[in-house]
Amino acid sequence: MLNWRKSSYSGPGDGNECVEVATSPTHIAVRDSKTPSRGTLSFPAGAFAVFVSALKESEDRPA
């Protein structure tokens, strides 16, 4: 069973950007907290880390 938690990238309060993540030793799962039964996306942990790193880098670049 996965232990879901609200992502730090979700919007503040009860906004529309509600993302939950669950981790395992090999994969990261992501779902919409408003409709958790609609499904999840699962990524290899290494690929997810590269993805998050790229997002952080893009936030630091001027638009």
For each residue, the residues with C-beta under 8 A, 3 or more apart:
1:
2: 22 24 29
3: 22 23
4: 20 21 22 31 33 36
5: 20 21 22
6: 10 18 19 20 33
7: 10 19 20 21 30
8:
9: 17 19
10: 6 7 15 17 18 19 20 33
11: 15 16 17 18
12: 15
13:
14: 18
15: 10 11 12 18
16: 11
17: 9 10 11
18: 6 10 11 14 15 32 33 34
19: 6 7 9 10 30 31 32 33
20: 4 5 6 7 10 30 31 32 33 36
21: 4 5 7 28 29 30
22: 2 3 4 5 28 29 31
23: 3 27 28 29 45
24: 2 27 28 29 45
25: 45
26: 44 45
27: 23 24 42 43 44 45
28: 21 22 23 24 42 43 44 45 48
29: 2 21 22 23 24 40 41 42 43
30: 7 19 20 21 40 41 42 43
31: 4 19 20 22 36 38 39 40 41
32: 18 19 20 35 36 38
33: 4 6 10 18 19 20 36
34: 18
35: 32 38
36: 4 20 31 32 33 40
37:
38: 31 32 35
39: 31
40: 29 30 31 36
41: 29 30 31
42: 27 28 29 30
43: 27 28 29 30 47 48 51
44: 26 27 28 47 48
45: 23 24 25 26 27 28 48 49
46: 49 50
47: 43 44 50 51
48: 28 43 44 45 51 52
49: 45 46 52 53
50: 46 47 53 54
51: 43 47 48 54 55
52: 48 49 55 56
53: 49 50 56 57
54: 50 51 57 58
55: 51 52 58 59
56: 52 53 59 60
57: 53 54 60 61
58: 54 55 61
59: 55 56
60: 56 57
61: 57 58
62:
63:
